[in-house]
Amino acid sequence: MAVADIGAGTGYFEKRLALAVGTDGHVLALDVEPDMVRYLRERAARDATPNVEARAVDPGDPQLAPASLDRILIVDTWHHIADRPGYAKKLAAALKPG
């Protein structure tokens, strides 16, 4: 299973998501703030969660490959997104069929 956490911040959900998807799964921890991404990478190493990948993304584009995700998590971030309908279309395109 592949999961993206949009606006991952300090990575509160990352270890939990990493355990949920298992060693064969993948967690994308996305944030617009470079310092948060750096911290997420450090935390993933500290938490021994090699299936967590932290990435910096543009505020208007999550930069997700089409049909690449099983789930998307957004917590306390949606209100920061300027073009929510456009962003939602990008997220929908990143979800696998079904």
C-alpha positions, 0 to 999 in steps of 0.5 A: 500500500502507498500512502501520502501525508499532505502537510506532514509537518513534524511527522506525527502520523508517519511512524503510524502510517509506516507500521500500517503499510508494512515493510512492503508499503511506502509513505510519502511525507509531503510538506512545503516547508524545507525545514519540516522536510529535513526534520521528517527525514531525520525523524524517519531515520531515528524511528527506523522507518525506511519506508517513509520518504519526505519530500518538499512540494510546491504549495499548489502541487503535491507532485504525485504520480498518476494512479500511484497511491492507495490513500491520502491523508490531510490533517490541519492542512486543507485550509492552507490550500488556495485552489482547493478544487484544482488541488483535489483534482490532482489528488484524485488523479494520484489515487489508484483505481478503486 
